[in-house]
Amino acid sequence: MVPCIAIFDIGKTNKKFLLFDQQYKIIKEEEVYIDEIIDDDGEKGEDLETLTNWLHTTWKVLEADYTYDVLAVNFTAYGASLVHVDENGKPVTPLYNYLKPFPAALEKKFYDTYGDKLTLAAQTSSPPLGMLNSGLQLYWLKYEKPELFKQIKYTLHLPQYVSSLFTGQFVTEYTGVGCHTALWDFQKKDYHTWVYAEGFDKLFPPMQSHYRALKTTFRYKKIPAGIGLHDSSSALIPYLKQFSDPFLLLSTGTWGITLNAFAKKPLTPSDLQHDCLQYLTYHGNPVKASRKFIGNIHEEQVRLLADYYQKPALYYKTVRYDEGLLQDSSGLAHHQSHIPVTDKPIISAKINLDLDLYPSYEAAYHELIVQLFRLQLDSIYLAAEDDINNFQTLLVDGGFSKNHIFMTLLGKAFPGLEIKAALSAQGTALGAALVMNIWLYFISKKGPAESAIK
């Protein structure tokens, strides 16, 4: 049997299961897509029951496969998503979509009670984003659905809920409360005063360190089980373990998130207004992050391209960079520094792609990537505090790291940076595996993450 670490990586779009050997090489990988369902308000959201069944089924199948000997398991999942459970650990509400609209009247009530919107945003490092602030999801539930709220024993962020399905333990950790939740006061390093005022601190289980693993059962033996990580924070871990010089990480999936663990400046109102915020590492240290919704747009647009040009759904993976197909490459290195500030954060990312103007799929796809790249460029500069010269390396993790056009454009826009792509697009899962430290006595002094980057 091959000794390994198992990781469940729960993305908003795709769910993955991976096994890593003691060199942190992927030896097994599965991916599923779970259709969204309609919640109790008639809006689309995660199918939590199907997700739970997939997790349990995958584990049972693995136990029956004696090719592998799992020595530890950990979990990573997307943020801004809460699972509210009763005393038996059973969900009492749907898993509400973070894109669900937040009632304007309730938002006014919240800020009338707890103060200026941008002041609160600065204290919690969370742009005011409605349901994308998971703390406001709980506030919404308390006042809009009080009967459901009364049934809640614990509120868990999604990674910790997934962990609880294996361990039976309910915990809270830094990467969950530190991802634009509006729950955490970054200066006080504690829940914000409004959380205590609403009594929500009593709903969150005790804070747990990642150094203290929980336990689960694999083939009737007890093995270490992680407490789960927010996916973007997990994606940063392999690189923090390898690089000592300042670098930027562009982690791509549904969102393109630029992470700067070496930030020196506090968040400004302009940063917050442009959806630049701070995360917490699993140690509880702040990381400046700036996001664009490029992965979601890409997914929508390639479906349209495939239908319009009568190509397979994944045809875009075959398209290589061709400078002759760029209609307008000017301004690829341009970014906007000074934009008027309001209290409404800019999270929308729009493109303008008229397919009638392009003679081929390849030409249209080049234009799509150019437009997405321009959106992401502003985000990169924001996270870098407008000074790219402070960094030596730009690392790209996730799906766009394998996109030849996108990576070529990055190289052209930042000739002074070394652009590195992960050998595996599964840096998020790798980070969750590294946290377990299960191979502590088997790895070299340099650490296992080095082999994950080229």
Buried (B, 14 or more C-beta within 10 A) or exposed (E): EEBBBBBBBBBBEBBBBBBBBBEBBBEBBEEEEBEBBEBEEEBEBBBBEBBBEBBEEBBEEBBEEEEBEBBBBBBBBBBBBBBBBEEEBEBBBBBBBBBBEBEEEBBEEBBEEBEEBBEBBBBBBBBBBBBBBBBBBBBBBBBEBEEBBEBBBBBBBBBBBBBBBBBEBBBBBBBBBBBBBBBBBBEEEBBBBBBEEBEBBEBBBEBBEBEEBBEBEBEEEEBBBBBBBBBBBBBBBBBBBBBEEBBBBBBBBBBBBBBBBBBEEEBBBBBBBBBBBBBBBBEBEBBBBBBBBBBBBBEEBBEEBBEEBEBEEEBBEEBEBEEEBBEEEEEBBEBEEEEEBEBEBEBEBEBEBEBEEBEEBBBBBBBBBBBBBBBBBBBBBBBBBEEBEBBEBBBBBBBBBBBBBBBBBBEBBBEEBEBBBBBBBBBBBBBBBBBBBBBEEEBEEEEBBBBBBE
